[in-house]
Amino acid sequence: MAPTDLLAHVCYFYPCSVSTAAPSTSPQRAGSGSPSPSSDAAQRRIPQEVKFQHRRTAGEVRRCKKGKRTDIKPHEWDKFGYASKEEVLHREIVYDDQTVPIRRVKFRDITPERFIEEFGSKSQPVIVEDCCSHWPAMDKWSIDALEERFRHVSFKVAKDDNGKKLRMKFKYFADYVRHQKDDNPLYLFETDMDDNGFIRPLMDDYEVPSLFPHDWFSLVNADSRPPFRWFCIGPKRSGTTVHIDPLGTAAWNAVTHGTKRWVLFEPHEAKKRVKGKDLLKEDEDDEAIMYFDYILPRIKQAYPDLKVYEGLQKPGEVIFVPGDWWHGVLNLEDTVAVTQNYCGPDNFELVWTRTRKEREKVAWLWLRNMRKYAPDLYQKAMTMNRRDRFKMRHERPAGERLSDASSSSSESSSDSSSDEGVDLDPAGLEAAVPDAFKKLGAACFQKQGRYAVDRMSTTARNSIVPGERGNHEAALNKRRRIQETVLQG
């Protein structure tokens, strides 16, 4: 055997642990999930070794684990032994009066107009079958194919307590995915596809589904817009616990490889009910796999009136998650996906209400560009401000807090109506936005003209007067004068 062949067969080790407990034979209540992992039997474990192909994988994994979770040691990430509990991943969803399936439609049977009418405007989640089967990503995003293209490129796999991104070369992450036995594995979530030239080729492999032609948040300068697009690789057993997406944005999520299990709750449901943290027992954890294993069954039992939406998302399918819906996901297999949050005609009121309150600078930048490039949208935003007696930061006296200047709230404004309301015609608004700025939204993913659009957007950003740095009163007053001048024409 040649030396290179010998190296290919060398395995490197990472310490973990394995349960010595005998399988439980006690009966379980139907639908209650696995026994609690906090039992003494589940905690009696002996060291074992996880075999990795690359010499440096173990060290890279340990570094990222230590940064992500300081409450447990790296070798304790498998302490509940879920790698040997395959039945948790294959457990059938039982639908009844409480648990209802997420609605499904076929892509060929729905148009963007019908989608907005039936799902977007009614805030109803849906899984669209065969929506992205034509993407190059369906072939090019397998773990093996991605490793061949990006083996030496670093991707974000976690954040530490200070918010610092923890990155790992893809060849080490792929090695980890193939051999890991963690209960809740590291999850690759990459947001820098626009800015990182090494990762940017991923954007040639997919496009925004035609059901989501609007992204009015694209009017915010690219360097000021909150993160909104993610390339994701979730090893099996990874996932996200139940949460609401920021600023009332809606989201679409497309899977190219693997299977995801979703759970959703309606926006009006209380956080306590959907998260179920008060139902945890001592020494139990609340990571995604634990949530689907035993927390969700307890929630259903504790709150029989709670309506639960569940469903499986498979390769080629896209799920739509409306704004303010609680949702969580568990990756049943090694899963590759891309997701994007957006603002469109169906959720603009909610997103504008949240943004102007929670992200003042972003709201001002957005409003300024609305006035220039989307006058109908600008009038809608200003009408909402007048209706709610909301003062933007350039309208408030120096030192006045947002809570003192406005009586609006994110809970009430999105549901209220006004005699002065401006009805937005999506077609008319789209026509009001120059072609170049349309491409900053959904169309920017088209292969032709992508880099020209980026050069244009950079020029547009440079033409806008930047805010002054520093906190002294003179700079603040000067900035307010500039803002008032821009907004007032």
C-alpha positions as CSV (number, residue, x, y, z in Angstrom):
1,M,0.0,0.0,0.0
2,A,1.3,3.4,-1.0
3,P,2.1,6.0,1.8
4,T,-0.8,8.2,0.7
5,D,-3.1,5.2,1.0
6,L,-1.9,4.5,4.5
7,L,-2.6,8.1,5.5
8,A,-6.1,7.8,4.2
9,H,-6.8,4.9,6.6
10,V,-5.4,6.5,9.7
11,C,-8.1,7.4,12.3
12,Y,-7.8,10.0,15.0
13,F,-9.7,10.0,18.2
14,Y,-11.9,12.3,20.3
15,P,-13.0,11.3,23.8
16,C,-16.6,10.9,24.4
17,S,-18.7,8.7,26.6
18,V,-21.2,5.9,26.3
19,S,-23.9,4.7,28.6
20,T,-23.5,1.5,30.5
21,A,-27.2,1.3,31.5
22,A,-29.3,-1.6,30.4
23,P,-32.2,-0.8,28.1
24,S,-35.3,0.3,30.0
25,T,-38.1,-2.3,30.1
26,S,-40.6,-0.1,31.9
27,P,-43.8,0.7,29.9
28,Q,-44.2,4.2,28.6
29,R,-47.3,6.2,28.2
30,A,-48.3,6.4,24.5
31,G,-46.9,9.5,22.9
32,S,-44.8,10.4,26.0
33,G,-41.5,10.1,24.3
34,S,-38.3,8.5,25.6
35,P,-37.7,8.2,29.4
36,S,-36.1,11.3,31.0
37,P,-32.3,11.2,30.4
38,S,-31.7,12.6,33.8
39,S,-32.1,9.2,35.5
40,D,-29.1,7.7,37.3
41,A,-28.9,4.9,34.7
42,A,-28.6,7.4,31.9
43,Q,-25.7,9.1,33.7
44,R,-23.5,6.0,34.3
45,R,-21.1,6.3,31.4
46,I,-17.6,5.1,30.5
47,P,-15.2,6.9,28.1
48,Q,-15.2,5.9,24.5
49,E,-13.4,7.3,21.4
50,V,-14.9,8.9,18.4
51,K,-12.8,8.2,15.3
52,F,-12.0,11.0,12.9
53,Q,-10.2,10.7,9.6
54,H,-8.2,14.0,9.9
55,R,-5.6,14.5,12.6
56,R,-6.8,18.0,13.5
57,T,-10.5,17.4,13.5
58,A,-10.7,16.5,17.2
59,G,-8.9,19.7,18.2
60,E,-11.0,21.9,16.0
61,V,-14.2,20.3,17.4
62,R,-13.1,20.7,20.9
63,R,-12.2,24.4,20.4
64,C,-15.6,25.2,19.0
65,K,-17.5,23.2,21.6
66,K,-15.6,24.9,24.4
67,G,-16.5,28.3,22.9
68,K,-20.2,27.5,22.3
69,R,-21.1,26.0,25.6
70,T,-19.2,26.8,28.8
71,D,-21.7,25.0,31.0
72,I,-20.6,21.5,30.0
73,K,-17.3,20.0,29.0
74,P,-16.6,19.0,25.3
75,H,-16.7,15.3,26.1
76,E,-20.1,15.7,27.7
77,W,-21.9,16.6,24.5
78,D,-23.1,13.0,24.1
79,K,-23.9,12.3,27.8
80,F,-27.6,11.5,27.1
81,G,-26.7,8.9,24.5
82,Y,-29.1,10.0,21.7
83,A,-26.7,8.6,19.0
84,S,-27.9,5.1,20.2
85,K,-31.6,6.2,20.3
86,E,-32.4,6.1,16.6
87,E,-36.1,5.6,17.5
88,V,-36.3,9.3,18.5
89,L,-35.5,10.4,15.0
90,H,-37.9,7.9,13.4
91,R,-40.8,8.4,15.7
92,E,-44.0,8.8,13.7
93,I,-46.0,12.0,14.1
94,V,-49.5,11.2,15.3
95,Y,-52.1,13.6,14.1
96,D,-55.3,14.2,16.0
97,D,-57.5,17.1,17.2
98,Q,-54.6,18.8,18.8
99,T,-51.7,18.0,16.5
100,V,-52.5,19.0,12.9
101,P,-50.3,18.6,9.7
102,I,-48.7,21.6,8.1
103,R,-50.6,22.1,4.9
104,R,-48.8,21.0,1.7
105,V,-49.2,22.1,-1.9
106,K,-47.4,21.3,-5.1
107,F,-45.3,24.0,-6.7
108,R,-46.9,23.5,-10.1
109,D,-50.4,24.1,-8.7
110,I,-49.7,27.6,-7.1
111,T,-48.8,31.0,-8.4
112,P,-47.2,33.9,-6.5
113,E,-50.5,35.7,-6.4
114,R,-52.4,32.7,-5.1
115,F,-49.6,32.1,-2.6
116,I,-49.9,35.6,-1.1
117,E,-53.7,35.4,-1.1
118,E,-54.0,31.9,0.6
119,F,-51.0,31.8,2.8
120,G,-49.1,35.1,3.0
121,S,-51.9,37.4,3.7
122,K,-53.6,34.9,6.0
123,S,-50.4,34.1,7.9
124,Q,-50.6,30.4,7.3
125,P,-47.6,28.1,7.1
126,V,-47.2,25.7,4.2
127,I,-44.8,23.2,2.7
128,V,-44.4,23.6,-1.1
129,E,-43.4,20.3,-2.8
130,D,-41.0,20.2,-5.7
131,C,-40.2,23.9,-5.3
132,C,-36.5,23.7,-5.7
133,S,-35.9,20.4,-7.4
134,H,-34.4,22.1,-10.4
135,W,-31.7,23.9,-8.5
136,P,-28.0,23.0,-9.2
137,A,-27.7,22.8,-5.4
138,M,-29.7,19.5,-5.4
139,D,-26.6,17.9,-6.9
140,K,-23.8,20.2,-5.7
141,W,-24.7,20.4,-2.0
142,S,-24.1,16.9,-0.9
143,I,-21.5,16.7,1.9
144,D,-19.0,15.0,-0.4
145,A,-19.5,17.5,-3.2
146,L,-19.2,20.5,-0.8
147,E,-16.1,19.1,0.7
148,E,-14.5,18.8,-2.7
149,R,-15.3,22.5,-3.5
150,F,-14.7,24.1,-0.1
151,R,-12.5,21.8,1.9
152,H,-10.1,24.6,2.9
153,V,-12.8,27.3,3.4
154,S,-13.8,28.2,7.0
155,F,-17.5,28.3,7.9
156,K,-19.3,29.5,11.0
157,V,-20.3,26.6,13.2
158,A,-21.1,28.4,16.5
159,K,-20.8,31.6,18.5
160,D,-19.2,32.1,21.9
161,D,-20.6,33.9,24.9
162,N,-19.3,37.2,23.5
163,G,-21.0,36.7,20.1
164,K,-17.7,35.9,18.3
165,K,-18.1,33.6,15.4
166,L,-16.4,30.2,15.7
167,R,-15.2,28.9,12.4
168,M,-14.0,25.6,11.1
169,K,-12.5,24.5,7.8
170,F,-15.1,22.5,5.9
171,K,-12.9,19.4,5.6
172,Y,-12.9,19.1,9.4
173,F,-16.6,19.9,9.7
174,A,-17.4,17.2,7.1
175,D,-15.3,14.8,9.1
176,Y,-17.2,15.7,12.2
177,V,-20.6,15.3,10.5
178,R,-19.7,11.8,9.3
179,H,-18.5,10.5,12.7
180,Q,-20.1,12.6,15.5
181,K,-22.2,11.0,18.3
182,D,-23.3,14.2,20.0
183,D,-26.8,14.7,21.4
184,N,-27.0,18.2,19.9
185,P,-24.2,18.6,17.3
186,L,-22.5,21.7,16.1
187,Y,-24.6,23.4,13.4
188,L,-23.1,25.2,10.4
189,F,-24.9,28.5,9.9
190,E,-23.2,30.7,7.4
191,T,-24.4,34.3,6.8
192,D,-21.4,35.7,4.8
193,M,-22.2,34.5,1.3
194,D,-22.3,38.1,0.1
195,D,-19.1,39.2,1.6
196,N,-16.9,36.2,1.6
197,G,-15.5,35.6,-1.9
198,F,-14.6,32.0,-1.1
199,I,-18.2,31.1,-0.1
200,R,-19.9,33.3,-2.7
201,P,-20.1,30.5,-5.4
202,L,-22.9,28.9,-3.3
203,M,-25.2,31.7,-4.5
204,D,-24.8,30.4,-8.1
205,D,-26.4,27.1,-7.0
206,Y,-29.9,28.4,-6.1
207,E,-32.4,31.1,-6.6
208,V,-35.1,32.7,-4.5
209,P,-38.3,30.7,-5.2
210,S,-40.7,32.6,-7.5
211,L,-43.4,32.5,-4.8
212,F,-41.4,35.1,-2.9
213,P,-40.7,37.9,-5.5
214,H,-40.7,40.7,-3.0
215,D,-38.1,41.6,-0.4
216,W,-38.7,45.2,0.6
217,F,-36.0,45.0,3.2
218,S,-33.6,45.1,0.3
219,L,-34.1,48.9,0.3
220,V,-31.9,49.0,3.5
221,N,-28.3,49.4,2.7
222,A,-26.5,46.0,2.6
223,D,-24.1,47.0,5.3
224,S,-26.9,48.1,7.7
225,R,-29.4,45.3,7.1
226,P,-29.7,42.7,9.8
227,P,-28.6,39.2,8.8
228,F,-31.3,37.6,6.6
229,R,-29.8,34.8,4.6
230,W,-28.2,31.6,5.9
231,F,-26.6,28.5,4.4
232,C,-27.1,25.7,6.8
233,I,-25.7,22.2,7.4
234,G,-27.3,20.4,10.3
235,P,-25.9,17.0,11.3
236,K,-28.6,14.5,12.4
237,R,-29.9,15.3,15.9
238,S,-29.1,19.0,15.5
239,G,-31.8,21.6,15.3
240,T,-33.2,24.8,16.8
241,T,-35.5,25.2,19.8
242,V,-38.8,27.0,19.5
243,H,-38.4,30.7,18.7
244,I,-39.8,33.6,16.7
245,D,-37.8,35.2,13.9
246,P,-36.7,38.9,14.5
247,L,-38.6,42.0,13.5
248,G,-41.7,40.2,12.4
249,T,-40.1,38.9,9.2
250,A,-41.4,35.9,7.4
251,A,-39.1,33.2,6.2
252,W,-38.7,30.5,3.5
253,N,-36.5,27.5,4.1
254,A,-35.4,25.1,1.3
255,V,-33.9,21.7,1.9
256,T,-31.6,20.1,-0.7
257,H,-30.5,17.1,1.3
258,G,-31.8,15.3,4.3
259,T,-35.1,15.6,6.2
260,K,-36.3,18.1,8.8
261,R,-39.1,17.8,11.3
262,W,-40.9,21.0,12.1
263,V,-43.2,22.2,14.9
264,L,-45.1,25.5,14.7
265,F,-47.4,27.4,17.1
266,E,-49.6,30.3,16.3
267,P,-48.4,33.8,17.2
268,H,-50.8,34.4,20.0
269,E,-49.6,31.5,22.0
270,A,-47.7,32.3,25.2
271,K,-44.0,31.7,25.4
272,K,-44.4,29.6,28.5
273,R,-46.7,27.2,26.8
274,V,-44.8,26.7,23.6
275,K,-41.3,26.4,25.2
276,G,-42.3,24.2,28.1
277,K,-39.2,25.1,30.2
278,D,-41.3,24.8,33.4
279,L,-41.9,21.2,32.5
280,L,-38.2,20.3,32.6
281,K,-37.0,18.0,35.4
282,E,-33.7,18.4,37.3
283,D,-30.6,17.7,35.2
284,E,-32.6,17.7,31.9
285,D,-31.5,19.8,29.0
286,D,-33.7,21.6,26.5
287,E,-31.8,21.3,23.2
288,A,-33.8,20.5,20.0
289,I,-33.7,16.7,20.3
290,M,-34.8,16.8,23.9
291,Y,-37.6,19.1,23.0
292,F,-39.0,16.8,20.3
293,D,-38.3,13.7,22.5
294,Y,-40.0,14.5,25.8
295,I,-40.7,18.3,26.2
296,L,-43.2,18.6,23.3
297,P,-45.2,15.5,24.5
298,R,-45.3,17.0,28.0
299,I,-46.5,20.4,26.5
300,K,-49.3,18.6,24.6
301,Q,-50.4,16.8,27.8
302,A,-50.2,19.9,30.0
303,Y,-52.1,22.2,27.5
304,P,-54.7,20.1,25.7
305,D,-56.2,23.2,24.1
306,L,-52.9,24.1,22.5
307,K,-52.9,23.7,18.7
308,V,-49.7,22.2,17.4
309,Y,-48.6,22.1,13.7
310,E,-46.1,19.5,12.7
311,G,-44.7,18.1,9.5
312,L,-41.7,16.7,7.7
313,Q,-39.7,18.6,5.0
314,K,-37.8,16.6,2.5
315,P,-35.3,17.4,-0.3
316,G,-36.7,19.7,-3.0
317,E,-39.4,21.2,-0.6
318,V,-39.7,24.7,0.7
319,I,-41.5,25.6,3.9
320,F,-43.0,29.1,4.5
321,V,-43.0,30.3,8.1
322,P,-45.1,33.5,8.5
323,G,-44.0,36.3,10.7
324,D,-44.4,35.9,14.5
325,W,-45.1,32.2,14.3
326,W,-43.3,30.1,16.9
327,H,-41.2,27.4,15.3
328,G,-38.6,24.8,16.0
329,V,-36.8,22.1,13.9
330,L,-35.0,18.8,14.3
331,N,-32.7,17.4,11.6
332,L,-33.6,13.8,11.3
333,E,-30.7,13.2,8.9
334,D,-27.6,15.1,7.9
335,T,-29.4,18.1,6.3
336,V,-28.4,20.9,3.9
337,A,-30.6,23.9,3.5
338,V,-30.8,27.6,2.6
339,T,-33.1,30.0,4.3
340,Q,-34.0,33.7,4.0
341,N,-36.1,36.1,6.0
342,Y,-37.9,38.8,4.1
343,C,-40.5,41.6,4.2
344,G,-43.2,41.7,1.5
345,P,-46.8,42.9,0.9
346,D,-48.2,40.4,3.4
347,N,-46.2,41.4,6.4
348,F,-44.9,45.0,5.8
349,E,-47.0,46.5,8.6
350,L,-45.7,44.1,11.2
351,V,-42.1,44.4,10.1
352,W,-42.2,48.2,9.9
353,T,-43.7,48.4,13.4
354,R,-41.1,46.2,14.9
355,T,-38.1,47.7,13.0
356,R,-38.9,51.4,13.8
357,K,-39.1,50.4,17.5
358,E,-36.3,47.9,17.9
359,R,-33.8,49.0,15.2
360,E,-34.1,52.8,15.0
361,K,-31.1,53.4,12.7
362,V,-32.1,50.6,10.3
363,A,-35.7,52.1,10.3
364,W,-34.4,55.5,9.3
365,L,-32.2,54.2,6.6
366,W,-35.1,52.1,5.3
367,L,-37.5,55.0,5.3
368,R,-35.0,57.3,3.5
369,N,-34.6,54.8,0.7
370,M,-38.3,54.1,0.5
371,R,-38.9,57.8,-0.1
372,K,-36.4,57.8,-3.0
373,Y,-37.0,54.4,-4.6
374,A,-40.5,53.2,-3.4
375,P,-42.7,56.3,-2.8
376,D,-45.9,54.1,-2.3
377,L,-44.1,52.2,0.5
378,Y,-42.8,55.4,2.0
379,Q,-46.4,56.8,2.2
380,K,-47.6,53.7,3.8
381,A,-44.9,53.8,6.5
382,M,-45.5,57.5,7.1
383,T,-49.3,56.9,7.4
384,M,-48.6,54.2,10.0
385,N,-46.4,56.6,11.9
386,R,-49.0,59.3,12.0
387,R,-51.7,56.8,12.9
388,D,-49.7,55.5,15.9
389,R,-48.3,59.0,16.8
390,F,-44.8,57.5,16.4
391,K,-41.8,59.8,16.2
392,M,-38.7,58.7,14.3
393,R,-35.4,59.5,16.0
394,H,-34.8,62.6,13.8
395,E,-38.2,64.0,14.9
396,R,-37.5,63.7,18.7
397,P,-35.8,66.3,20.8
398,A,-32.2,65.5,21.8
399,G,-32.1,63.1,24.8
400,E,-35.8,62.0,24.5
401,R,-36.1,58.2,24.7
402,L,-38.2,56.2,22.3
403,S,-40.5,55.1,25.1
404,D,-41.3,58.7,25.9
405,A,-41.9,59.7,22.2
406,S,-44.3,57.1,21.0
407,S,-47.4,55.4,22.3
408,S,-47.1,52.6,19.7
409,S,-46.3,49.0,20.5
410,S,-45.4,46.0,18.4
411,E,-48.4,44.1,19.8
412,S,-51.0,46.7,18.9
413,S,-49.8,48.6,15.8
414,S,-49.7,45.6,13.5
415,D,-53.4,44.8,14.1
416,S,-54.8,48.3,14.0
417,S,-56.4,50.0,11.1
418,S,-56.6,53.6,10.0
419,D,-59.0,55.8,8.0
420,E,-55.9,57.3,6.3
421,G,-54.6,53.9,5.3
422,V,-52.7,53.7,2.0
423,D,-53.5,50.6,0.1
424,L,-50.4,49.2,-1.4
425,D,-50.6,47.7,-4.9
426,P,-47.7,45.2,-5.1
427,A,-47.5,45.6,-8.8
428,G,-47.5,49.3,-8.7
429,L,-44.9,49.4,-5.9
430,E,-42.7,47.0,-7.9
431,A,-42.9,49.3,-10.9
432,A,-41.9,52.2,-8.7
433,V,-38.6,50.6,-7.7
434,P,-35.8,50.9,-10.3
435,D,-34.7,47.7,-11.9
436,A,-31.3,47.8,-10.2
437,F,-32.9,47.9,-6.8
438,K,-35.3,45.1,-7.6
439,K,-32.2,42.9,-8.2
440,L,-31.1,43.6,-4.6
441,G,-34.1,41.5,-3.5
442,A,-35.2,38.2,-4.9
443,A,-33.8,38.7,-8.4
444,C,-30.3,39.3,-7.1
445,F,-29.8,35.6,-7.0
446,Q,-30.1,35.2,-10.8
447,K,-26.8,34.3,-12.3
448,Q,-26.8,37.0,-15.0
449,G,-25.8,40.5,-13.8
450,R,-25.2,39.5,-10.1
451,Y,-21.8,41.1,-9.8
452,A,-22.9,44.2,-11.8
453,V,-25.7,44.6,-9.3
454,D,-23.3,44.4,-6.4
455,R,-21.1,47.1,-7.9
456,M,-24.2,49.2,-8.4
457,S,-25.3,48.7,-4.8
458,T,-21.8,49.7,-3.5
459,T,-22.1,52.9,-5.6
460,A,-25.5,53.6,-4.2
461,R,-24.3,53.2,-0.6
462,N,-21.4,55.5,-1.2
463,S,-23.7,58.2,-2.5
464,I,-25.6,58.3,0.8
465,V,-24.4,60.7,3.4
466,P,-23.0,58.6,6.3
467,G,-23.9,59.3,9.9
468,E,-21.4,61.1,12.1
469,R,-19.3,59.1,14.5
470,G,-19.1,60.0,18.1
471,N,-21.7,60.7,20.8
472,H,-21.1,64.4,21.4
473,E,-24.1,66.8,21.1
474,A,-22.8,68.7,18.1
475,A,-22.6,65.5,16.0
476,L,-26.1,64.4,17.0
477,N,-27.6,67.8,16.1
478,K,-25.8,67.8,12.8
479,R,-27.0,64.3,12.0
480,R,-30.6,65.3,12.8
481,R,-30.4,68.2,10.4
482,I,-29.0,66.0,7.6
483,Q,-31.8,63.5,8.2
484,E,-34.5,66.1,8.2
485,T,-33.2,67.6,5.0
486,V,-33.1,64.2,3.3
487,L,-36.6,63.1,4.4
488,Q,-38.2,66.5,3.7
489,G,-36.8,66.6,0.2
